[in-house]
Amino acid sequence: MRIRVAQSDIAESILPGGLNFKLSELHGRPLSFDPQATLRPDPTHLAWHRREIFARS
């Protein structure tokens, strides 16, 4: 699973403490999870969102 950032998304965001980052820099990076985490995104739901929502942006 990789992060996808739509072209229309906000180019920059502000983190707590006033730090700035560009969302576009996350595009293509793999998702990472704590090894102890038991919850993960459902690939079926991600596919639906990519097809029905992400494609519109």
KEKE-3310 file (N, C-alpha, C; in steps of 0.2 Angstrom, whole numbers, plus 5000, padded with zeros to 4 digits):
npx = (5004:5003:5005:4994:4993:4982:4982:4974:4974:4978:4993:5002:5004:5001:5009:5007:5015:5019:5026:5029:5025:5025:5012:5013:5025:5024:5018:5018:5025:5027:5015:5016:5016:5014:5022:5015:5002:4985:4975:4972:4971:4957:4960:4950:4941:4950:4952:4939:4938:4948:4944:4931:4931:4944:4947:4939:4945)
npy = (4994:5011:5029:5040:5056:5068:5079:5090:5092:5101:5110:5112:5109:5113:5108:5104:5116:5124:5119:5117:5106:5098:5090:5083:5078:5066:5058:5042:5036:5021:5015:5014:5004:5002:4988:4981:4985:4981:4985:4988:4997:4992:4984:4982:4993:5004:5003:5005:5019:5025:5022:5028:5041:5047:5047:5058:5069)
npz = (5000:4996:4998:4990:4983:4978:4964:4966:4980:4995:4994:5004:5021:5039:5053:5070:5081:5071:5060:5043:5029:5013:5006:4994:4994:5000:4992:4984:4993:5004:5015:5032:5047:5064:5071:5081:5079:5076:5068:5051:5035:5025:5010:5000:5003:5001:4988:4983:4987:4980:4966:4966:4973:4974:4960:4955:4959)
capx = (5000:5007:5001:4993:4991:4978:4984:4970:4974:4982:5000:5006:5000:5005:5009:5007:5021:5020:5031:5026:5027:5021:5008:5015:5032:5022:5015:5021:5028:5024:5012:5020:5012:5018:5021:5010:4995:4980:4970:4975:4966:4955:4962:4944:4939:4954:4951:4933:4939:4953:4940:4925:4932:4950:4947:4936:4949)
capy = (5000:5017:5035:5044:5063:5071:5085:5096:5093:5106:5109:5112:5109:5115:5103:5107:5119:5128:5116:5116:5101:5097:5083:5080:5074:5059:5054:5036:5032:5016:5016:5010:5003:4999:4980:4979:4987:4976:4988:4990:4999:4986:4985:4983:5000:5008:5002:5009:5026:5027:5022:5032:5047:5050:5049:5064:5075)
capz = (5000:4995:4999:4984:4985:4972:4962:4969:4987:4998:4993:5010:5028:5045:5059:5077:5082:5065:5055:5036:5025:5007:5005:4988:4996:5003:4986:4982:4999:5007:5021:5037:5053:5070:5071:5086:5077:5074:5063:5045:5030:5021:5003:4996:5004:4998:4980:4981:4987:4974:4960:4967:4976:4972:4953:4954:4961)
cpx = (5004:5002:5000:4990:4988:4982:4981:4970:4979:4989:5004:5001:5004:5004:5009:5014:5023:5025:5027:5029:5022:5018:5011:5022:5030:5020:5020:5025:5024:5020:5016:5015:5016:5017:5016:5003:4991:4976:4974:4969:4964:4956:4955:4941:4943:4953:4945:4934:4943:4948:4934:4926:4938:4951:4944:4940:4954)
cpy = (5006:5023:5038:5051:5066:5077:5091:5097:5099:5105:5108:5112:5111:5110:5107:5110:5123:5125:5115:5109:5101:5090:5080:5076:5067:5055:5048:5033:5027:5018:5011:5010:5000:4991:4977:4981:4982:4979:4990:4993:4993:4988:4986:4990:5005:5008:5006:5016:5028:5027:5028:5040:5050:5051:5055:5070:5077)
cpz = (5000:4996:4992:4986:4978:4971:4965:4976:4989:4997:4999:5016:5033:5050:5065:5078:5076:5060:5049:5033:5019:5007:4999:4989:4998:4997:4984:4988:5002:5014:5026:5044:5058:5070:5076:5084:5074:5068:5057:5040:5026:5013:4998:4997:5001:4990:4978:4981:4982:4967:4961:4969:4973:4964:4951:4955:4956)
residu = (MET:ARG:ILE:ARG:VAL:ALA:GLN:SER:ASP:ILE:ALA:GLU:SER:ILE:LEU:PRO:GLY:GLY:LEU:ASN:PHE:LYS:LEU:SER:GLU:LEU:HIS:GLY:ARG:PRO:LEU:SER:PHE:ASP:PRO:GLN:ALA:THR:LEU:ARG:PRO:ASP:PRO:THR:HIS:LEU:ALA:TRP:HIS:ARG:ARG:GLU:ILE:PHE:ALA:ARG:SER)
# end
